[in-house]
Amino acid sequence: GEYVVLNKAGLESLAASVNEGTTYQKKTVLLMNDIDLNNEDWTPIGYTSKAGSRPFSGTFDGQNHTISNLSINRPTKNDIGLFGYTTNGLVKNLNVKNADIEGYLNVGVVAGTPYTSKYENITVTGDVQVKGMSYVGGVFGKNVYANLTNIKLEANAGSQVFVNSVEEGKAYRTYAGGIAGFVAEGNHVLTNISSNIDVYGTTCDVGGLTGIAHEGTSYVNCTITGNVYITHGTELSDAEEIGGLAGVWMQNGRDVTFTNCTFTGKLSAKYF
């Protein structure tokens, strides 16, 4: 029930296996060494499409090793990150150093669509650039539906999450966050979360931690120090959907709770 990844070729083999339909459900993948991806275009592990889904559903244990120099340039594609799409599994004990990624929807350094998999003991460091059209975060993109524990983003100066959600003159909702673009509804808890990355979003729903925090979720011990910007809101109500922790809270009868969470960056919002 255990598989080992020894080098770059092994990690590429894992991605190919998942993208061909192997889910690794109830299996464990162990990262045995640090791996340098050399800024070569990376194919995310797992994806969703109209034709079907190819998730990674096992346990990936990085064993505190580091994957460095992650590069993805796919501005028209969704589910962009080291992992593209995961379900009902666990990714833990992993460091990612230096990442330059661009996608369309559901974009994050570690997972574009983490969905129902748990993530714990994840650290992103170095030079970090994350770009997309919507649902974009420094670590995770869209649909966090499970617990996140001990997630840290310690980026170098000049790093940023940049989300341009204006296409052909029409503005769409941005959903941009330093950690995650979109945290979905449910009883999951985000514990011991920190980020220092600056977040830029064009329209609305832009936050230092998450673009949107949905009902039932809890945030415990969160420290956000990066700055947050809305650059091209189309009206005042857009510009108001900005926050040091969450751009907007969607409660719908169930509370969103923040306990021992701080924001010490600055907020800046413009609308035209």
PAZAPA-4460 file (N, C-alpha, C; in steps of 0.05 Angstrom, whole numbers, plus 32768, in hexadecimal, padded with zeros to 4 digits):
% residues 272
    n_x    n_y    n_z   ca_x   ca_y   ca_z    c_x    c_y    c_z   seq   type   mol
   8010   7FE7   8000   8000   8000   8000   8010   8019   8000     1      G     A
   802B   8017   7FFE   803C   802F   7FFE   804C   8030   7FE4     2      E     A
   804E   8049   7FDA   805E   804E   7FC3   8073   8063   7FCA     3      Y     A
   808A   8063   7FBD   809E   8077   7FC3   80A5   8087   7FAA     4      V     A
   80AA   80A1   7FAF   80B4   80B3   7F9A   80D0   80BB   7FA1     5      V     A
   80E3   80B4   7F8F   80FF   80B9   7F95   810A   80D2   7F87     6      L     A
   80FE   80DA   7F71   810A   80EF   7F61   80F5   80FC   7F4F     7      N     A
   80FE   810F   7F3E   80EC   811D   7F2D   80DD   810A   7F1A     8      K     A
   80EA   80F7   7F0F   80DD   80E4   7EFD   80C7   80D4   7F0C     9      A     A
   80CC   80CE   7F25   80B8   80C0   7F35   80A0   80D1   7F3A    10      G     A
   80A4   80EB   7F3F   808D   80FD   7F44   807D   8100   7F2A    11      L     A
   808B   8102   7F13   807E   8104   7EFA   806E   80EA   7EF4    12      E     A
   8079   80D4   7EFC   806B   80BA   7EF8   8051   80B9   7F09    13      S     A
   8053   80C4   7F22   803B   80C5   7F32   8025   80D6   7F25    14      L     A
   802D   80ED   7F1B   801A   80FF   7F0D   800D   80F1   7EF5    15      A     A
   801D   80E3   7EE5   8013   80D5   7ECE   8000   80BF   7ED6    16      A     A
   8007   80B1   7EEB   7FF6   809B   7EF5   7FDB   80A5   7EFE    17      S     A
   7FDA   80BA   7F0D   7FC1   80C5   7F17   7FB1   80D0   7EFF    18      V     A
   7FBE   80DE   7EED   7FAF   80EA   7ED7   7FA5   80D5   7EC3    19      N     A
   7FAF   80BD   7EC5   7FA5   80A6   7EB5   7F8F   8097   7EC4    20      E     A
   7F8A   809E   7EDD   7F73   8092   7EEB   7F79   8083   7F05    21      G     A
   7F92   8081   7F0D   7F98   8074   7F27   7F94   8088   7F3E    22      T     A
   7F82   8082   7F50   7F7C   8095   7F65   7F8E   8093   7F7E    23      T     A
   7F9A   807B   7F82   7FAA   8076   7F9A   7F9A   8077   7FB3    24      Y     A
   7F80   8072   7FB1   7F6F   8072   7FC9   7F78   805C   7FDC    25      Q     A
   7F7A   8063   7FF5   7F84   8052   800B   7FA1   8049   8007    26      K     A
   7FAF   8057   7FF6   7FCC   8053   7FF2   7FDB   806B   7FFD    27      K     A
   7FF5   8067   8003   8006   807C   800C   801E   807F   7FF9    28      T     A
   8023   8098   7FF2   803A   809F   7FE1   804E   80AE   7FF3    29      V     A
   8067   80A4   7FF5   807B   80B0   8005   8090   80BE   7FF4    30      L     A
   8094   80D8   7FFA   80AA   80E7   7FED   80C3   80E2   7FFC    31      L     A
   80D7   80D7   7FEF   80EF   80CE   7FFD   8106   80E2   7FFC    32      M     A
   8105   80F6   7FEA   811B   8109   7FE7   8110   8124   7FDF    33      N     A
   8121   8139   7FE2   811B   8152   7FD6   811B   814F   7FB7    34      D     A
   810A   815F   7FAA   8109   815D   7F8D   8109   8179   7F81    35      I     A
   811A   817E   7F6E   811B   8197   7F5F   810E   8193   7F44    36      D     A
   80F8   81A2   7F3F   80EA   819F   7F26   80F6   81B1   7F10    37      L     A
   810A   81C0   7F17   811A   81CF   7F03   810A   81E3   7EF2    38      N     A
   80F3   81EC   7EFC   80E3   81FF   7EEE   80D9   81F5   7ED3    39      N     A
   80D9   81DB   7ED0   80CD   81CF   7EB7   80AF   81CD   7EBB    40      E     A
   80A0   81D0   7EA6   8083   81D1   7EA8   8078   81B7   7EB5    41      D     A
   806A   81BB   7ECB   8060   81A4   7EDB   8044   819D   7ED3    42      W     A
   803E   8183   7ED1   8023   817A   7ECC   8016   8174   7EE8    43      T     A
   8001   8182   7EF0   7FF6   817D   7F0A   7FEC   8161   7F0E    44      P     A
   7FED   8158   7F27   7FE4   813D   7F2F   7FC6   813E   7F33    45      I     A
   7FB7   8133   7F20   7F9A   8132   7F21   7F8D   814A   7F13    46      G     A
   7F74   8145   7F0A   7F66   815B   7EFD   7F48   8153   7EFB    47      Y     A
   7F38   8167   7EF5   7F1C   8163   7EEF   7F17   816D   7ED3    48      T     A
   7F03   8161   7EC5   7EFB   816A   7EAB   7EDE   8162   7EA6    49      S     A
   7ED3   816B   7E90   7EB8   8163   7E89   7EB7   8146   7E83    50      K     A
   7ECD   813A   7E7A   7ECE   811E   7E73   7ED0   810C   7E8C    51      A     A
   7ED8   8118   7EA3   7EDB   8108   7EBB   7EF1   8113   7ECD    52      G     A
   7EF4   8107   7EE4   7F08   8111   7EF8   7F1E   80FC   7EFB    53      S     A
   7F36   8106   7F01   7F4D   80F5   7F07   7F59   8100   7F21    54      R     A
   7F4E   80F9   7F38   7F59   8103   7F51   7F6F   80F2   7F5D    55      P     A
   7F80   80FF   7F6D   7F91   80F0   7F7F   7F82   80EE   7F99    56      F     A
   7F7D   80D5   7FA3   7F6D   80D0   7FBA   7F7B   80C1   7FD0    57      S     A
   7F95   80C0   7FCE   7FA5   80B2   7FE2   7FB1   80C5   7FF6    58      G     A
   7FC5   80BA   8005   7FD5   80CA   8017   7FF0   80D0   800A    59      T     A
   7FF7   80E9   8009   8012   80F1   7FFF   8021   80FC   8017    60      F     A
   8036   80EF   801F   8046   80F7   8036   8061   8101   802C    61      D     A
   8065   811B   802D   807E   8127   8024   8095   8122   8036    62      G     A
   8090   8118   804E   80A5   8112   8062   80B8   8129   8067    63      Q     A
   80AC   8141   8065   80BA   815B   8069   80CF   8161   8054    64      N     A
   80CD   8154   803D   80DF   815A   8027   80D4   8172   8018    65      H     A
   80E5   817D   8006   80DE   8196   7FF7   80DD   8190   7FD9    66      T     A
   80C8   8199   7FCD   80C6   819A   7FAF   80CB   81B7   7FA7    67      I     A
   80DF   81BC   7F97   80E6   81D7   7F91   80E4   81DD   7F73    68      S     A
   80E1   81F7   7F6D   80E1   8202   7F52   80CA   81F6   7F41    69      N     A
   80B2   81F9   7F4C   809A   81F0   7F3F   8091   8205   7F2B    70      L     A
   808D   81FD   7F12   8085   8210   7EFD   806E   8204   7EED    71      S     A
   8058   8214   7EEA   8041   820B   7EDA   8038   8224   7ECA    72      I     A
   8036   8221   7EB0   802D   8238   7E9F   8016   822E   7E8E    73      N     A
   7FFE   822E   7E99   7FE6   8224   7E8B   7FCF   8237   7E90    74      R     A
   7FD0   824F   7E84   7FBD   8264   7E8B   7FA0   825E   7E82    75      P     A
   7F9C   8249   7E72   7F81   8243   7E69   7F76   8229   7E77    76      T     A
   7F85   821E   7E8A   7F7E   8204   7E96   7F76   8208   7EB3    77      K     A
   7F66   81F5   7EBD   7F5C   81F5   7ED9   7F6B   81E0   7EE9    78      N     A
   7F67   81E1   7F03   7F74   81CD   7F16   7F92   81CE   7F13    79      D     A
   7F9E   81E4   7F1A   7FBA   81E9   7F15   7FC9   81EB   7F30    80      I     A
   7FDD   81DA   7F34   7FEE   81DA   7F4B   7FFF   81C1   7F4B    81      G     A
   800E   81BD   7F5F   801D   81A4   7F61   8009   818D   7F5F    82      L     A
   7FF4   818E   7F6F   7FDD   817C   7F6C   7FC7   818C   7F5E    83      F     A
   7FBB   8180   7F4A   7FA6   818E   7F3C   7F8B   8189   7F4A    84      G     A
   7F86   8170   7F52   7F6C   8169   7F5D   7F6F   8151   7F70    85      Y     A
   7F66   8155   7F89   7F68   813F   7F9D   7F4D   813B   7FAA    86      T     A
   7F47   8123   7FB2   7F2E   811D   7FC1   7F34   8108   7FD6    87      T     A
   7F27   810C   7FED   7F25   80F7   8002   7F40   80EB   800A    88      N     A
   7F54   80FB   800A   7F6F   80F1   8011   7F7D   8104   8024    89      G     A
   7F97   8103   8024   7FA7   8113   8036   7FC2   811A   8029    90      L     A
   7FC9   8133   802A   7FE4   813B   8021   7FF1   8149   8039    91      V     A
   8009   8140   8041   8015   8149   805A   8033   814B   8058    92      K     A
   803E   815A   806B   805B   815B   806F   806B   8162   8056    93      N     A
   8062   8177   8049   806E   817E   802F   8076   819B   802E    94      L     A
   808D   81A1   8023   8097   81BC   801E   8099   81C1   8000    95      N     A
   8091   81D8   7FF7   8094   81E1   7FDC   80A3   81FB   7FDC    96      V     A
   80BA   81FC   7FCE   80CB   8214   7FCD   80CD   821E   7FB0    97      K     A
   80C5   8237   7FAD   80C6   8245   7F93   80B1   8239   7F80    98      N     A
   809D   824A   7F79   8088   8241   7F68   807F   8258   7F56    99      A     A
   807C   8253   7F3D   8073   8266   7F29   805E   8258   7F19   100      D     A
   8044   825E   7F1F   802F   824F   7F12   8019   8261   7F08   101      I     A
   800E   825A   7EF1   7FF8   8269   7EE6   7FE3   8255   7EDB   102      E     A
   7FCA   8259   7EE2   7FB4   8249   7ED8   7F9C   825B   7ED2   103      G     A
   7F86   824F   7ECF   7F6D   825E   7EC9   7F5B   825E   7EE2   104      Y     A
   7F4E   8248   7EE8   7F3E   8245   7F00   7F4B   8230   7F13   105      L     A
   7F48   8233   7F2D   7F50   821F   7F41   7F6F   821C   7F40   106      N     A
   7F7C   8230   7F4A   7F99   8232   7F48   7FA6   8236   7F63   107      V     A
   7FB9   8226   7F6B   7FC8   8229   7F84   7FE2   821A   7F82   108      G     A
   7FF6   8222   7F91   8010   8215   7F8F   800E   81F7   7F96   109      V     A
   8001   81F0   7FAB   8001   81D4   7FB4   7FEA   81C5   7FA7   110      V     A
   7FD2   81D1   7FA6   7FBB   81C3   7F9A   7FA8   81D7   7F8D   111      A     A
   7FA2   81D3   7F74   7F8E   81E4   7F67   7F72   81DF   7F72   112      G     A
   7F6B   81C6   7F74   7F51   81BE   7F80   7F56   81A9   7F95   113      T     A
   7F5A   81B1   7FAE   7F5F   819D   7FC4   7F47   818D   7FCB   114      P     A
   7F2F   8199   7FC8   7F15   818C   7FCC   7F14   817E   7FE7   115      Y     A
   7F0E   8164   7FE8   7F08   8157   8002   7F21   814A   800E   116      T     A
   7F39   814F   8005   7F51   8145   8011   7F5B   8158   8027   117      S     A
   7F66   814D   803C   7F72   815C   8051   7F8F   8163   804A   118      K     A
   7F97   817A   8054   7FB3   8182   8050   7FBE   818B   806B   119      Y     A
   7FD6   8181   8071   7FE2   8189   808B   8000   818A   8089   120      E     A
   800B   819C   8098   8028   81A0   8099   8033   81A6   807D   121      N     A
   8029   81BC   8071   8031   81C4   8057   803E   81E0   8059   122      I     A
   8055   81E3   804D   8063   81FD   804D   806B   8204   8030   123      T     A
   8065   821D   8029   806D   8228   800F   8080   823F   8014   124      V     A
   8097   823F   8008   80AB   8254   800D   80B8   825D   7FF3   125      T     A
   80C8   8272   7FF5   80D8   827B   7FDE   80CA   828F   7FCD   126      G     A
   80D1   8290   7FB4   80C4   82A2   7FA0   80AB   8294   7F96   127      D     A
   8094   82A2   7F9B   807A   8296   7F94   806A   82A9   7F83   128      V     A
   8062   82A0   7F6C   8051   82B0   7F5A   803A   829D   7F52   129      Q     A
   8021   82A6   7F58   800A   8296   7F51   7FF6   82A8   7F42   130      V     A
   7FEE   82A0   7F2A   7FDC   82B0   7F1A   7FC5   829F   7F0F   131      K     A
   7FAE   82AC   7F0C   7F97   829E   7F01   7F80   82B2   7EFC   132      G     A
   7F6A   82A7   7EF3   7F52   82B7   7EED   7F3F   82B8   7F04   133      M     A
   7F3C   82A2   7F13   7F2A   82A1   7F2A   7F30   8288   7F3A   134      S     A
   7F28   8289   7F54   7F2D   8273   7F67   7F4B   826D   7F69   135      Y     A
   7F5A   8280   7F72   7F77   827E   7F73   7F81   8284   7F8F   136      V     A
   7F94   8274   7F99   7FA0   8279   7FB3   7FBE   8272   7FB3   137      G     A
   7FCB   827C   7FC7   7FE8   8277   7FC9   7FEF   825A   7FCD   138      G     A
   7FDD   824B   7FDA   7FE2   822E   7FDF   7FCC   821D   7FD2   139      V     A
   7FB3   8226   7FD4   7F9D   8216   7FC9   7F8B   8228   7FB8   140      F     A
   7F7D   821C   7FA5   7F6B   822B   7F93   7F4F   822B   7F9D   141      G     A
   7F3E   8219   7F91   7F22   8219   7F97   7F1A   81FF   7FA6   142      K     A
   7F05   8203   7FB6   7EF7   81EC   7FC3   7F08   81DE   7FD8   143      N     A
   7F0E   81EC   7FED   7F19   81DF   8005   7F01   81D4   8015   144      V     A
   7EFF   81BA   8015   7EE9   81AC   8022   7EF2   819A   8039   145      Y     A
   7F0A   819E   8043   7F15   818D   8059   7F28   819E   8069   146      A     A
   7F31   8193   8080   7F42   81A1   8092   7F5D   81A8   8085   147      N     A
   7F66   81C0   808C   7F81   81C9   8086   7F8F   81CE   80A0   148      L     A
   7FA7   81C2   80A5   7FB4   81C4   80BE   7FD2   81CA   80BA   149      T     A
   7FDC   81DE   80C7   7FF8   81E6   80C5   8000   81EB   80A8   150      N     A
   7FF4   8200   809E   7FFA   8209   8082   8008   8224   8084   151      I     A
   8020   8225   8078   8030   823D   807A   803A   8246   805E   152      K     A
   8037   8260   8059   8042   826B   8040   8055   8282   8049   153      L     A
   806E   827D   8044   8083   8291   804B   8092   8298   8032   154      E     A
   8087   82AB   8023   8091   82B2   8009   80A5   82C9   800B   155      A     A
   80B7   82C9   7FF7   80CB   82DF   7FF5   80BD   82F9   7FEC   156      N     A
   80CA   830F   7FF2   80C0   8329   7FE9   80BC   8329   7FCA   157      A     A
   80A6   8335   7FC1   80A0   8335   7FA5   808D   831F   7F9C   158      G     A
   8089   830C   7FAE   8076   82F6   7FA7   805A   8300   7FA8   159      S     A
   8048   82F3   7F99   802C   82FD   7F99   8019   82E8   7F8E   160      Q     A
   8000   82EA   7F96   7FEA   82DD   7F89   7FDC   82F3   7F78   161      V     A
   7FDA   82EF   7F5E   7FCF   8303   7F4C   7FB8   82F7   7F3C   162      F     A
   7FA0   8302   7F3F   7F88   82F6   7F32   7F7A   830B   7F22   163      V     A
   7F79   8307   7F08   7F6B   831A   7EF6   7F51   830C   7EEC   164      N     A
   7F3B   8314   7EF8   7F21   8307   7EF1   7F10   8319   7EDF   165      S     A
   7F1D   8328   7ECE   7F10   8338   7EBA   7F16   832D   7E9F   166      V     A
   7F02   8325   7E90   7F06   831A   7E75   7EF4   8328   7E61   167      E     A
   7F00   8332   7E4C   7EF1   8340   7E36   7EDF   8355   7E41   168      E     A
   7EEA   8364   7E55   7EDB   837A   7E61   7EC7   8373   7E76   169      G     A
   7EC2   8359   7E7B   7EAF   8350   7E8F   7EBD   8347   7EA8   170      K     A
   7EB4   8350   7EBF   7EC1   8349   7ED8   7EB2   8331   7EE5   171      A     A
   7EC2   831E   7EEE   7EB7   8306   7EFC   7EC1   8307   7F19   172      Y     A
   7EB5   82F7   7F2A   7EBE   82F6   7F46   7EDA   82EA   7F47   173      R     A
   7EEA   82F6   7F59   7F07   82EF   7F58   7F0E   82D7   7F69   174      T     A
   7F06   82D6   7F83   7F0D   82C0   7F95   7F2B   82BC   7F96   175      Y     A
   7F39   82CE   7FA3   7F56   82CD   7FA6   7F5D   82CE   7FC3   176      A     A
   7F71   82BD   7FCB   7F79   82BE   7FE7   7F97   82B6   7FEA   177      G     A
   7FA3   82BF   7FFF   7FBF   82B9   8004   7FC3   829B   8008   178      G     A
   7FB0   828D   8015   7FB2   8270   8019   7FA0   8262   8005   179      I     A
   7F86   826A   8003   7F73   825C   7FF2   7F60   8270   7FE5   180      A     A
   7F59   826B   7FCC   7F46   827C   7FBF   7F2A   8279   7FCA   181      G     A
   7F22   8260   7FD0   7F06   825A   7FD6   7F05   8243   7FEB   182      F     A
   7EFC   824A   8003   7EF8   8236   8018   7EDA   8230   8019   183      V     A
   7ED3   8217   8014   7EB7   8210   8011   7EA9   820B   802C   184      A     A
   7E8E   8208   802A   7E7E   8204   8042   7E84   81E9   804F   185      E     A
   7E7E   81E7   8069   7E82   81CE   8077   7E8C   81D2   8093   186      G     A
   7E92   81BD   80A1   7E9C   81BF   80BD   7EBA   81BC   80BF   187      N     A
   7EC8   81C1   80A9   7EE5   81BD   80AA   7EF3   81D5   80B8   188      H     A
   7F0B   81D0   80C2   7F1A   81E3   80D2   7F35   81E9   80C5   189      V     A
   7F3C   8202   80C3   7F56   820A   80BA   7F66   8213   80D2   190      L     A
   7F7B   8205   80D9   7F8A   8209   80F2   7FA7   820F   80ED   191      T     A
   7FB2   8223   80FB   7FCE   822A   80F9   7FD6   8231   80DC   192      N     A
   7FCB   8247   80D2   7FCE   824F   80B7   7FDD   826A   80B7   193      I     A
   7FF1   826D   80A5   7FFF   8287   80A3   8006   828D   8086   194      S     A
   8006   82A7   8080   800E   82AF   8065   8019   82CB   8066   195      S     A
   802E   82D0   8056   8038   82EB   8054   8037   82F6   8037   196      N     A
   8029   82E8   8025   8029   82EF   8009   8015   8305   8003   197      I     A
   801B   8317   7FF1   8009   832B   7FE8   7FF5   831F   7FD4   198      D     A
   7FDC   8329   7FD6   7FC7   831E   7FC5   7FBA   8335   7FB5   199      V     A
   7FB9   8332   7F9B   7FAD   8346   7F89   7F96   8338   7F7A   200      Y     A
   7F7E   8344   7F7C   7F67   833B   7F6D   7F58   8352   7F60   201      G     A
   7F4D   834D   7F49   7F41   8363   7F3A   7F26   836C   7F45   202      T     A
   7F15   835A   7F4C   7EF9   8361   7F4E   7EEE   8360   7F6B   203      T     A
   7EEE   8349   7F78   7EE2   8346   7F92   7EEA   832B   7F9E   204      C     A
   7EE2   8326   7FB7   7EE9   830D   7FC5   7F07   8309   7FC6   205      D     A
   7F15   831B   7FD2   7F32   8319   7FD4   7F3B   831C   7FF1   206      V     A
   7F49   8308   7FFB   7F51   8307   8017   7F6D   82FE   801C   207      G     A
   7F78   8306   8033   7F93   82FE   8039   7F96   82E0   803F   208      G     A
   7F81   82D4   8048   7F81   82B7   804D   7F70   82A9   8037   209      L     A
   7F57   82B1   8034   7F46   82A5   8020   7F34   82BA   8013   210      T     A
   7F2D   82B5   7FF9   7F1C   82C8   7FEC   7F00   82C7   7FF8   211      G     A
   7EF6   82AF   7FFF   7EDC   82AC   800B   7EDD   8296   8020   212      I     A
   7ED0   829C   8037   7ECE   8288   804D   7EB0   8281   804F   213      A     A
   7EAA   8268   804A   7E8E   825F   804A   7E85   8255   8066   214      H     A
   7E6B   8252   8068   7E5E   824B   8081   7E68   8231   808D   215      E     A
   7E6A   8232   80A8   7E71   821A   80B7   7E8F   8216   80BB   216      G     A
   7E9F   8225   80AC   7EBC   8222   80AE   7EC7   8231   80C6   217      T     A
   7EDD   8227   80D1   7EEB   8233   80E8   7F08   8238   80E1   218      S     A
   7F12   824E   80EB   7F2E   8256   80E6   7F3B   825B   8102   219      Y     A
   7F51   824C   8107   7F5D   824E   8122   7F7B   8253   811F   220      V     A
   7F85   8267   812D   7FA2   826E   812D   7FAC   8274   8110   221      N     A
   7FA2   828A   8105   7FA9   8292   80EA   7FB8   82AD   80EC   222      C     A
   7FCE   82AF   80DE   7FDE   82C7   80DE   7FE3   82D0   80C1   223      T     A
   7FD8   82E7   80BA   7FDB   82F0   809E   7FE9   830B   809F   224      I     A
   7FFF   830E   8090   800E   8327   8090   8011   8333   8075   225      T     A
   8009   8326   805F   800B   8331   8045   7FF5   8346   8040   226      G     A
   7FFA   8357   802C   7FE7   836B   8024   7FD2   8360   8011   227      N     A
   7FBA   836D   8010   7FA4   8364   8000   7F99   837B   7FEF   228      V     A
   7F96   8376   7FD5   7F8D   838B   7FC3   7F76   8383   7FB2   229      Y     A
   7F62   8394   7FAF   7F4F   8392   7F99   7F55   83A9   7F86   230      I     A
   7F5B   83A2   7F6D   7F66   83B6   7F5B   7F52   83C2   7F47   231      T     A
   7F3C   83B4   7F41   7F2A   83BE   7F2C   7F0D   83B6   7F32   232      H     A
   7F03   83BB   7F4B   7EE8   83B5   7F51   7ED5   83C6   7F3E   233      G     A
   7EBF   83BA   7F37   7EAD   83C8   7F25   7E99   83DA   7F33   234      T     A
   7E97   83D7   7F4D   7E85   83E8   7F5D   7E8E   83E6   7F7B   235      E     A
   7E82   83F7   7F8B   7E8A   83F8   7FA7   7E87   83DE   7FB5   236      L     A
   7E71   83D0   7FAF   7E6C   83B6   7FBD   7E82   83A2   7FB7   237      S     A
   7E8E   83A3   7F9F   7EA4   8392   7F99   7EBC   8399   7FAB   238      D     A
   7EC3   83B2   7FAC   7EDA   83BB   7FBB   7ED8   83B5   7FD9   239      A     A
   7EBF   83B2   7FE2   7EBB   83AB   7FFF   7EC0   838E   8005   240      E     A
   7EC2   837D   7FF0   7EC6   8361   7FF5   7EE4   835A   7FF5   241      E     A
   7EF1   8366   8009   7F0D   8362   800E   7F12   835F   802C   242      I     A
   7F26   834E   8033   7F2B   834B   8050   7F46   8340   8055   243      G     A
   7F51   8346   806C   7F6A   833C   8074   7F6A   831E   8078   244      G     A
   7F53   8313   8080   7F50   82F6   8083   7F40   82EB   806C   245      L     A
   7F28   82F4   8068   7F16   82EB   8053   7F0A   8302   8044   246      A     A
   7F09   8300   8029   7EFD   8316   801A   7EE0   8319   8020   247      G     A
   7ED2   8302   8024   7EB6   8303   802B   7EB0   82EA   803C   248      V     A
   7E9D   82EC   804F   7E94   82D6   805E   7E77   82CF   8055   249      W     A
   7E73   82B6   804E   7E59   82AC   8045   7E4E   829A   805B   250      M     A
   7E3B   82A5   806C   7E33   8296   8083   7E1A   8285   807F   251      Q     A
   7E05   828F   8073   7DED   827F   806D   7DE2   826F   8085   252      N     A
   7DE1   827D   809C   7DD6   8270   80B4   7DEA   8260   80C5   253      G     A
   7E02   825B   80BB   7E17   824E   80CB   7E2F   8260   80CC   254      R     A
   7E3A   8263   80E4   7E4F   8276   80E8   7E69   826E   80DA   255      D     A
   7E78   8282   80D2   7E94   827F   80CC   7EA3   828A   80E5   256      V     A
   7EB5   827B   80F0   7EC2   8283   8109   7EE0   8286   8105   257      T     A
   7EEB   829C   8110   7F07   82A1   8110   7F10   82A3   812D   258      F     A
   7F24   8293   8135   7F2E   8293   8151   7F4C   8298   8150   259      T     A
   7F54   82AC   815E   7F71   82B3   8160   7F7D   82B6   8144   260      N     A
   7F70   82C6   8134   7F7A   82CC   8119   7F81   82EA   8117   261      C     A
   7F97   82F0   8109   7FA0   830C   8107   7FA7   8312   80EA   262      T     A
   7FA4   832C   80E4   7FAD   8337   80CA   7FBB   8351   80CF   263      F     A
   7FD4   8353   80C5   7FE3   836B   80CA   7FED   8378   80B1   264      T     A
   7FE3   836F   809A   7FEA   837C   8081   7FD8   8395   807C   265      G     A
   7FD7   839D   8063   7FC5   83B4   805C   7FB1   83AB   8047   266      K     A
   7F9A   83B9   8047   7F85   83B4   8033   7F83   83CC   8021   267      L     A
   7F80   83C7   8007   7F7C   83DD   7FF4   7F68   83D4   7FDF   268      S     A
   7F53   83E3   7FDB   7F3E   83DC   7FC7   7F37   83F3   7FB6   269      A     A
   7F35   83EF   7F9C   7F2D   8404   7F89   7F16   83FA   7F78   270      K     A
   7F04   840B   7F71   7EEF   8404   7F5E   7EEB   841B   7F4A   271      Y     A
   7EE1   8414   7F33   7EDF   8427   7F1D   7EC3   8427   7F11   272      F     A
***
